[in-house]
């Protein structure tokens, strides 16, 4: 922190009066020293002085960037802090992965607020790289730099009083640290039971009715608008009345989307929809600080000088971003210097040999129909669909004319049989795409129009020890993600450019109809989100929380 005093003049918020007044803000030694009315004598339009934006729930790993690189890009959009759940890297590298994220984040002037992952592994129905038990969760929570218990995805465990789940919740309660929720579709008495256990937030609401039910029961609802899951349109109108209990988050945001914008975009959309700007700012800037007890200033004298200057209250174009009084972004450009972290190269667990196309074969059982995962663009949930299979030489094959493709999950932690099933609504007309970013255990997931292309796409990822890939059978594209098979330590803008190229290849060259094919791909192995998903151990029914009979892996 620089030991200096400087002044900022602009239009300052009067929260009580819901208006702005010209003011001169004095910043000294990284804190706001005083706010004095005046400044109208300055020629030209004055910028608006606002608290910095906060992403109230995000997995940094999903940006494909290590924390220090994420920060360099986020500050350009006025983001000064995140509430970050590191359970993606925890599922790969355990406690060491969490410590890497915390330590790397501390290398830059940005306010990461990491939680203790509550569900590693997320379920017992998949293979993860590591586990974090009750003792390890308790130890993490005792750290001052671990702010909360991360999303309790195992909501059945809460409802049925699973001992391990309840011990983790009790550990957070004993330290007076918030507990994040994750309960898609849960309403009524079951939602009340979940809330009564101590869970205080949910970012998984995908209908107005569900969110309203939880708000009425005292829960904080976080409006999510990420690269795949987009719930803003369904939930934004609740801000009119419930702004005191709501926040904004991205949850999972790919690097190309992060380069375009962040929480500032949600603010602009909400204002455009007619939501009062002070209600929007409370959700975007104030509520996360109060709920998570963050060390982030919200424009009060004596607090850290974390604030932004924006051009107007319509587009929220950020002119400058300050964190602890340090100018970290100006006119759309981040000013944080790049960090070379030698620990980044040590973070991975990958023990997977190249595969042959034979591992993707599916022998017909003779049944009239087979279950198919129906992907929904812009949602994490899927639907179940029954299909009369296309059979050749006793094998069930892809039916690209009707958009029925194969999906496979390959265990990346040790040799094992490959799980194969079928999926629709991906839209590929040829080729295949693959990724080692596959929530939550991050095995390799691949979807393709032919077994040969699936083999090529999977082996591109295996050769990089993690990444995303696409192939049309002749031309190959791959973006290596060697940090835990999830992230790159390279310049964020370069990673965003490389990701944009491979994403466009999947959509334009291969024909995917999805807004974000790789983000959707990454959630097709996420078992805790219904209805039908695929793990490395077989096809999984998220409603019965069991494998689909006949579609589990027989080792």
PADO-571901 format. One line per field, with one value per residue (C-alpha): residue number from 0; y, x, z. Coordinates in nm, 3 decimals, m for minus. Example, Ala and Ser with C-alpha at 12.3 -4.5 7.8 and 13.67 -1.06 7.14 Angstrom:
nr: c(0_1)
Y: c(m0.450_m0.106)
X: c(1.230_1.367)
Z: c(0.780_0.714)
This chain:
nr: c(0_1_2_3_4_5_6_7_8_9_10_11_12_13_14_15_16_17_18_19_20_21_22_23_24_25_26_27_28_29_30_31_32_33_34_35_36_37_38_39_40_41_42_43_44_45_46_47_48_49_50_51_52_53_54_55_56_57_58_59_60_61_62_63_64_65_66_67_68_69_70_71_72_73_74_75_76_77_78_79_80_81_82_83_84_85_86_87_88_89_90_91_92_93_94_95_96_97_98_99_100_101_102_103_104_105_106_107_108_109_110_111_112_113_114_115_116_117_118_119_120_121_122_123_124_125_126_127_128_129_130_131_132_133_134_135_136_137_138_139_140_141_142_143_144_145_146_147_148_149_150_151_152_153_154_155_156_157_158_159_160_161_162_163_164_165_166_167_168_169_170_171_172_173_174_175_176_177_178_179_180_181_182_183_184_185_186_187_188_189_190_191_192_193_194_195_196_197_198_199_200_201_202_203_204_205_206_207_208_209_210_211_212_213_214_215_216_217_218_219_220_221_222_223_224_225_226_227_228_229_230_231_232_233_234_235_236_237_238_239_240_241_242_243_244_245_246_247_248_249_250_251_252_253_254_255_256_257_258_259_260_261_262_263_264_265_266_267_268_269_270_271_272_273_274_275_276_277_278_279_280_281_282_283_284_285_286_287_288_289_290_291_292_293_294_295_296_297_298_299_300_301_302_303_304_305_306_307_308_309_310_311_312_313_314_315_316_317_318_319_320_321_322_323_324_325_326_327_328_329_330_331_332_333_334_335_336_337_338_339_340_341_342_343_344_345_346_347_348_349_350_351_352_353_354_355_356_357_358_359_360_361_362_363_364_365_366_367_368_369_370_371_372_373_374_375_376_377_378_379_380_381_382_383_384_385_386_387_388_389_390_391_392_393_394_395_396_397_398_399_400_401_402_403_404_405_406_407_408_409_410_411_412_413_414_415_416_417_418_419_420_421_422_423_424_425_426_427_428_429_430_431_432_433_434_435_436_437_438_439_440_441_442_443_444_445_446_447_448_449_450_451_452_453_454_455_456_457_458_459_460_461_462_463_464_465_466_467_468_469_470_471_472_473_474_475_476_477_478_479_480_481_482_483_484_485_486_487_488_489_490_491_492_493_494_495_496_497_498_499_500_501_502_503_504_505_506_507_508_509_510_511_512_513_514_515_516_517_518_519_520_521_522_523_524_525_526_527_528_529_530_531_532_533_534_535_536_537_538_539_540_541_542_543_544_545_546_547_548_549_550_551_552_553_554)
Y: c(0.000_0.336_0.585_0.891_1.131_1.219_1.358_1.236_1.458_1.322_1.259_1.081_0.862_0.973_0.634_0.770_1.033_0.813_1.091_1.200_1.517_1.669_1.571_1.571_1.242_1.247_0.921_0.878_0.570_0.342_0.457_0.709_0.992_1.224_1.305_1.674_1.828_2.038_1.997_2.144_2.408_2.148_2.198_1.918_1.629_1.464_1.087_0.887_0.757_0.410_0.124_m0.144_m0.437_m0.776_m1.115_m1.287_m1.642_m1.750_m2.039_m1.861_m2.185_m2.165_m1.854_m2.087_m1.833_m1.846_m1.587_m1.327_m1.327_m1.323_m1.008_m0.833_m0.871_m0.822_m0.484_m0.332_m0.381_m0.230_m0.556_m0.512_m0.839_m1.188_m1.446_m1.745_m2.116_m2.312_m2.651_m2.709_m2.726_m2.893_m3.185_m3.224_m3.130_m3.118_m2.880_m2.798_m2.668_m2.443_m2.308_m2.237_m2.031_m1.831_m1.766_m1.676_m1.437_m1.256_m1.167_m0.898_m0.596_m0.758_m0.884_m1.254_m1.407_m1.782_m2.036_m2.384_m2.635_m2.835_m3.117_m3.268_m3.502_m3.372_m3.722_m4.082_m4.164_m4.028_m4.034_m3.720_m3.646_m3.581_m3.544_m3.284_m3.438_m3.282_m3.228_m3.053_m2.834_m2.734_m2.648_m2.430_m2.248_m2.152_m1.950_m1.577_m1.575_m1.835_m1.642_m1.895_m2.255_m2.296_m2.410_m2.711_m2.903_m3.214_m3.082_m3.439_m3.481_m3.177_m3.299_m3.643_m3.515_m3.683_m3.675_m3.546_m3.274_m3.159_m3.151_m2.922_m2.693_m2.695_m2.601_m2.292_m2.197_m2.222_m1.963_m1.743_m1.785_m1.786_m2.108_m2.096_m2.302_m2.497_m2.642_m2.616_m2.660_m2.705_m2.535_m2.550_m2.744_m2.902_m2.559_m2.445_m2.744_m2.662_m2.298_m2.393_m2.600_m2.273_m2.233_m1.866_m1.825_m1.992_m1.908_m2.201_m2.063_m2.092_m1.987_m1.679_m1.897_m2.085_m1.769_m1.596_m1.897_m1.890_m1.513_m1.528_m1.788_m1.550_m1.684_m1.458_m1.523_m1.457_m1.382_m1.581_m1.489_m1.697_m1.835_m2.132_m2.082_m1.762_m1.681_m1.301_m1.282_m1.513_m1.336_m0.968_m0.840_m0.963_m0.680_m0.427_m0.561_m0.795_m0.598_m0.616_m0.995_m1.027_m1.023_m1.080_m1.352_m1.521_m1.862_m1.982_m1.737_m1.827_m1.595_m1.453_m1.348_m1.203_m0.991_m0.846_m0.760_m0.873_m0.756_m0.414_m0.573_m0.706_m0.359_m0.209_m0.472_m0.432_m0.054_m0.097_m0.322_m0.040_m0.143_0.156_0.217_0.230_m0.112_m0.243_m0.101_m0.246_m0.592_m0.545_m0.366_m0.352_m0.677_m0.905_m0.696_m0.711_m1.076_m1.218_m0.956_m0.865_m0.630_m0.420_m0.051_0.082_0.455_0.528_0.736_0.516_0.220_0.086_0.303_0.043_0.232_0.301_0.595_0.530_0.742_0.710_0.499_0.344_0.157_0.164_0.212_0.208_0.495_0.403_0.129_0.174_m0.098_0.011_0.348_0.199_0.269_m0.081_m0.007_0.291_0.330_m0.039_m0.150_m0.335_m0.193_m0.486_m0.629_m0.993_m1.243_m1.539_m1.800_m2.105_m2.300_m2.296_m2.556_m2.797_m2.805_m3.104_m3.467_m3.640_m4.009_m4.097_m4.270_m4.206_m4.388_m4.578_m4.530_m4.875_m4.740_m4.543_m4.837_m4.909_m5.262_m5.279_m5.447_m5.510_m5.268_m5.058_m4.726_m4.586_m4.286_m3.966_m3.653_m3.352_m3.046_m2.708_m2.405_m2.155_m2.399_m2.648_m2.872_m3.129_m3.330_m3.705_m3.819_m4.166_m4.254_m4.547_m4.617_m4.631_m4.969_m5.085_m5.420_m5.467_m5.130_m4.817_m4.530_m4.154_m4.015_m3.674_m3.604_m3.600_m3.442_m3.754_m3.774_m3.982_m3.844_m4.009_m3.946_m4.072_m4.115_m3.894_m4.006_m4.376_m4.635_m4.736_m4.827_m4.533_m4.433_m4.373_m4.251_m4.035_m3.664_m3.429_m3.053_m3.001_m2.946_m3.070_m3.163_m3.317_m3.368_m3.368_m3.146_m3.245_m3.089_m3.171_m2.891_m3.113_m3.023_m3.136_m3.409_m3.284_m3.605_m3.577_m3.528_m3.561_m3.533_m3.628_m3.726_m4.020_m4.243_m4.154_m3.782_m3.843_m4.029_m3.743_m3.476_m3.673_m3.746_m3.378_m3.302_m3.596_m3.481_m3.140_m3.294_m3.089_m2.844_m2.800_m2.930_m2.954_m3.145_m3.192_m3.502_m3.310_m2.988_m2.996_m2.714_m2.732_m2.489_m2.640_m2.587_m2.738_m2.587_m2.868_m2.937_m2.635_m2.317_m2.150_m1.929_m1.737_m1.381_m1.367_m1.177_m1.433_m1.718_m1.539_m1.500_m1.867_m1.975_m1.754_m1.921_m2.274_m2.177_m2.029_m2.342_m2.554_m2.332_m2.230_m2.521_m2.804_m2.653_m2.645_m2.448_m2.368_m2.018_m2.159_m2.521_m2.579_m2.435_m2.656_m2.951_m2.891_m2.935_m3.261_m3.453_m3.242_m3.501_m3.270_m3.081_m3.291_m3.456_m3.678_m3.655_m3.879_m3.949_m4.163_m4.443_m4.428_m4.252_m4.087_m3.991_m3.671_m3.707_m4.057_m3.992_m4.327_m4.476_m4.553_m4.934_m5.095_m4.780_m4.802_m4.901_m5.263_m5.270)
X: c(0.000_0.133_0.164_0.021_m0.272_m0.477_m0.820_m1.100_m1.387_m1.716_m2.083_m2.110_m2.407_m2.647_m2.796_m3.067_m3.184_m3.128_m2.944_m2.591_m2.408_m2.076_m1.802_m1.429_m1.303_m0.971_m0.776_m0.482_m0.271_m0.509_m0.821_m1.095_m1.009_m1.302_m1.589_m1.663_m1.942_m1.821_m1.652_m1.917_m1.666_m1.477_m1.546_m1.705_m1.927_m1.831_m1.790_m1.996_m1.806_m1.935_m1.829_m1.645_m1.840_m1.823_m1.884_m2.069_m2.001_m1.742_m1.510_m1.197_m1.083_m1.366_m1.208_m0.921_m0.693_m0.499_m0.623_m0.357_m0.452_m0.824_m0.767_m0.580_m0.884_m1.166_m1.049_m1.098_m1.472_m1.477_m1.463_m1.263_m1.342_m1.482_m1.634_m1.451_m1.513_m1.195_m1.363_m1.269_m0.898_m0.972_m1.131_m0.806_m0.533_m0.702_m0.583_m0.267_m0.481_m0.680_m0.358_m0.222_m0.530_m0.512_m0.139_m0.146_m0.435_m0.234_0.033_m0.186_m0.383_m0.725_m0.959_m1.017_m1.224_m1.189_m1.409_m1.350_m1.485_m1.762_m1.808_m1.481_m1.549_m1.893_m2.045_m1.938_m2.053_m1.746_m1.367_m1.195_m0.826_m0.844_m1.075_m1.120_m1.270_m1.433_m1.103_m0.949_m1.258_m1.247_m0.877_m0.940_m1.225_m1.000_m0.781_m0.849_m0.812_m1.089_m1.414_m1.695_m1.804_m1.842_m2.161_m2.318_m2.400_m2.493_m2.837_m2.974_m2.705_m2.843_m3.201_m3.107_m2.865_m2.557_m2.298_m2.009_m2.222_m2.361_m2.012_m1.886_m2.185_m2.128_m1.762_m1.862_m2.130_m1.886_m1.665_m1.958_m1.872_m2.146_m2.250_m2.324_m2.599_m2.661_m3.011_m3.157_m3.532_m3.565_m3.879_m4.132_m4.067_m3.749_m3.608_m3.698_m3.519_m3.212_m3.220_m3.281_m2.962_m2.771_m2.739_m2.778_m2.752_m2.842_m2.718_m2.895_m3.251_m3.367_m3.731_m3.896_m4.117_m3.824_m3.627_m3.929_m3.998_m3.642_m3.640_m3.959_m3.792_m3.503_m3.243_m3.019_m3.063_m2.772_m2.864_m2.629_m2.533_m2.235_m2.107_m2.348_m2.606_m2.804_m3.078_m3.092_m3.403_m3.596_m3.498_m3.415_m3.768_m3.731_m3.481_m3.765_m3.882_m3.610_m3.292_m3.184_m3.148_m2.998_m2.656_m2.500_m2.258_m2.111_m2.044_m1.852_m1.716_m1.493_m1.203_m1.360_m1.670_m1.458_m1.273_m1.607_m1.750_m1.837_m2.077_m2.094_m2.294_m2.555_m2.591_m2.648_m2.906_m3.095_m3.114_m3.229_m3.507_m3.627_m3.475_m3.381_m3.007_m2.962_m3.124_m2.894_m2.585_m2.689_m2.700_m2.379_m2.163_m2.306_m2.484_m2.183_m1.966_m2.226_m2.319_m1.966_m1.808_m1.556_m1.265_m1.386_m1.463_m1.805_m1.720_m1.731_m1.447_m1.201_m1.260_m1.031_m1.040_m1.203_m1.410_m1.468_m1.539_m1.801_m1.906_m2.279_m2.543_m2.671_m2.382_m2.158_m1.846_m1.562_m1.315_m1.097_m1.078_m0.908_m0.827_m0.680_m0.623_m0.417_m0.519_m0.554_m0.744_m0.805_m1.021_m1.082_m0.725_m0.601_m0.284_m0.192_0.146_0.175_0.287_0.507_0.428_0.659_0.403_0.158_0.354_0.344_m0.036_m0.177_m0.281_m0.299_m0.236_m0.406_m0.271_m0.393_m0.715_m0.826_m1.158_m1.267_m1.323_m1.623_m1.819_m2.166_m2.300_m2.676_m2.865_m3.161_m3.391_m3.633_m3.517_m3.208_m3.183_m3.041_m2.915_m3.101_m2.880_m3.050_m2.868_m2.796_m2.882_m2.692_m2.994_m3.071_m3.376_m3.420_m3.512_m3.579_m3.452_m3.502_m3.135_m2.958_m2.780_m2.509_m2.330_m2.473_m2.346_m2.544_m2.403_m2.445_m2.744_m2.613_m2.916_m3.131_m2.860_m2.797_m2.426_m2.206_m2.073_m1.793_m1.612_m1.255_m1.099_m0.789_m0.658_m0.599_m0.664_m1.030_m1.303_m1.456_m1.817_m2.020_m2.376_m2.579_m2.666_m2.880_m2.901_m2.524_m2.568_m2.234_m2.258_m1.911_m1.601_m1.575_m1.497_m1.330_m1.232_m1.066_m1.272_m1.563_m1.736_m1.687_m1.423_m1.267_m1.221_m1.208_m1.547_m1.582_m1.876_m1.854_m2.012_m1.775_m1.566_m1.254_m1.301_m1.379_m1.049_m0.861_m1.020_m0.960_m0.598_m0.530_m0.634_m0.436_m0.120_m0.146_m0.225_m0.540_m0.718_m0.999_m0.988_m1.185_m1.132_m1.316_m1.112_m0.856_m0.787_m0.718_m0.746_m0.629_m0.581_m0.356_m0.456_m0.164_m0.249_m0.458_m0.592_m0.817_m0.615_m0.337_m0.074_m0.027_m0.144_m0.521_m0.586_m0.386_m0.578_m0.905_m0.800_m0.703_m1.026_m1.229_m1.065_m1.143_m1.496_m1.564_m1.420_m1.668_m1.960_m1.873_m1.667_m1.830_m2.178_m2.258_m2.576_m2.489_m2.401_m2.102_m2.036_m1.736_m1.907_m2.210_m1.978_m1.809_m2.139_m2.250_m2.063_m2.201_m2.406_m2.549_m2.750_m3.042_m3.173_m2.936_m2.556_m2.257_m1.971_m1.664_m1.859_m2.174_m2.498_m2.646_m3.002_m2.983_m3.340_m3.310_m2.940_m2.840_m2.699_m2.935_m2.973_m2.764_m2.559_m2.311_m1.947_m1.869_m1.501)
Z: c(0.000_m0.097_0.190_0.021_0.017_m0.290_m0.376_m0.599_m0.709_m0.833_m0.764_m0.432_m0.324_m0.054_0.033_0.260_0.012_m0.294_m0.471_m0.559_m0.460_m0.575_m0.329_m0.275_m0.132_0.052_0.043_0.278_0.350_0.164_0.347_0.289_0.525_0.456_0.222_0.177_m0.024_m0.314_m0.646_m0.870_m0.966_m1.169_m1.539_m1.736_m1.626_m1.296_m1.272_m1.024_m0.721_m0.628_m0.403_m0.599_m0.742_m0.573_m0.731_m0.445_m0.562_m0.815_m0.887_m1.007_m1.168_m1.422_m1.572_m1.670_m1.502_m1.178_m0.924_m0.997_m1.367_m1.290_m1.082_m1.363_m1.588_m1.335_m1.205_m1.550_m1.496_m1.148_m0.953_m0.632_m0.455_m0.496_m0.268_m0.410_m0.365_m0.451_m0.460_m0.824_m0.753_m0.418_m0.603_m0.796_m0.546_m0.206_0.066_m0.131_m0.414_m0.179_m0.029_m0.377_m0.465_m0.141_m0.168_m0.536_m0.475_m0.209_m0.464_m0.622_m0.491_m0.513_m0.241_m0.289_m0.011_m0.024_0.151_0.288_0.033_0.197_m0.053_m0.174_m0.337_m0.429_m0.423_m0.372_m0.726_m0.906_m0.885_m0.761_m0.715_m0.342_m0.044_0.229_0.541_0.845_1.023_0.721_0.672_1.039_1.012_0.706_0.873_1.164_0.927_0.918_0.539_0.496_0.525_0.504_0.444_0.070_m0.097_0.073_m0.243_m0.050_0.042_0.083_0.348_0.529_0.505_0.635_0.902_0.759_1.043_0.832_0.672_1.006_1.162_0.885_0.935_1.311_1.262_1.062_1.313_1.604_1.433_1.329_0.962_0.694_0.521_0.149_m0.003_m0.321_m0.345_m0.697_m0.698_m0.322_m0.191_0.090_0.409_0.275_0.192_0.543_0.693_0.482_0.596_0.961_0.950_0.907_0.532_0.448_0.068_m0.258_m0.608_m0.777_m0.803_m1.162_m1.126_m0.979_m0.758_m0.608_m0.535_m0.380_m0.158_m0.027_0.020_0.223_0.445_0.518_0.278_0.070_m0.302_m0.536_m0.897_m1.117_m1.470_m1.579_m1.906_m1.895_m1.620_m1.672_m1.422_m1.442_m1.659_m1.426_m1.103_m1.160_m1.084_m0.726_m0.674_m0.658_m0.321_m0.196_m0.278_0.087_0.059_m0.289_m0.450_m0.793_m0.898_m1.204_m1.043_m1.351_m1.607_m1.898_m1.989_m2.304_m2.110_m1.829_m2.082_m2.198_m1.858_m1.508_m1.235_m1.405_m1.685_m1.445_m1.295_m1.639_m1.728_m1.400_m1.440_m1.799_m1.668_m1.443_m1.111_m0.893_m0.917_m0.539_m0.506_m0.777_m0.607_m0.272_m0.428_m0.627_m0.371_m0.018_0.065_0.003_0.239_0.515_0.472_0.450_0.681_0.413_0.465_0.174_0.200_0.101_0.090_0.463_0.619_0.803_0.570_0.296_m0.017_m0.240_m0.494_m0.860_m1.088_m1.355_m1.647_m1.585_m1.411_m1.733_m1.894_m1.584_m1.793_m1.542_m1.564_m1.267_m1.004_m0.667_m0.414_m0.080_m0.243_m0.525_m0.883_m1.032_m1.355_m1.581_m1.890_m1.941_m1.880_m1.573_m1.420_m1.195_m1.292_m1.397_m1.136_m1.222_m0.958_m0.956_m0.754_m1.044_m1.238_m0.944_m0.918_m1.103_m1.076_m1.411_m1.467_m1.791_m2.101_m2.455_m2.541_m2.849_m3.025_m2.905_m2.551_m2.681_m2.821_m2.676_m2.722_m2.772_m2.489_m2.714_m2.531_m2.734_m2.585_m2.416_m2.180_m2.328_m2.150_m2.286_m2.243_m2.196_m2.333_m2.055_m1.774_m1.558_m1.520_m1.788_m1.885_m1.933_m2.282_m2.421_m2.768_m3.001_m3.068_m3.401_m3.413_m3.649_m3.618_m3.270_m3.146_m3.061_m3.267_m3.291_m3.482_m3.589_m3.810_m3.497_m3.279_m3.069_m2.993_m2.768_m2.442_m2.246_m1.920_m1.882_m1.538_m1.535_m1.196_m1.260_m1.534_m1.549_m1.797_m1.982_m1.910_m2.227_m2.278_m2.517_m2.524_m2.735_m2.800_m2.833_m3.206_m3.338_m3.704_m3.713_m3.499_m3.121_m2.823_m2.497_m2.165_m1.835_m1.681_m1.579_m1.254_m0.991_m1.010_m1.334_m1.521_m1.900_m2.065_m2.443_m2.684_m3.047_m3.375_m3.423_m3.200_m3.397_m3.338_m2.971_m2.944_m3.111_m2.890_m2.570_m2.655_m2.726_m2.367_m2.228_m2.408_m2.239_m1.897_m1.902_m2.129_m2.378_m2.732_m3.054_m3.376_m3.704_m3.782_m3.985_m3.797_m3.422_m3.167_m2.806_m2.517_m2.252_m1.887_m1.695_m1.353_m1.204_m1.553_m1.491_m1.537_m1.728_m1.566_m1.890_m1.956_m1.912_m2.233_m2.432_m2.270_m2.350_m2.713_m2.741_m2.578_m2.811_m3.110_m2.991_m2.886_m3.230_m3.392_m3.197_m3.292_m3.648_m3.783_m3.589_m3.576_m3.205_m3.142_m2.779_m2.658_m2.471_m2.574_m2.348_m2.042_m2.102_m2.163_m1.827_m1.640_m1.800_m1.529_m1.241_m1.055_m0.788_m1.052_m1.187_m1.384_m1.583_m1.587_m1.659_m1.418_m1.479_m1.310_m1.518_m1.609_m1.301_m1.212_m1.007_m0.880_m0.734_m0.662_m0.807_m1.125_m1.410_m1.407_m1.677_m1.739_m1.454_m1.507_m1.427_m1.330)
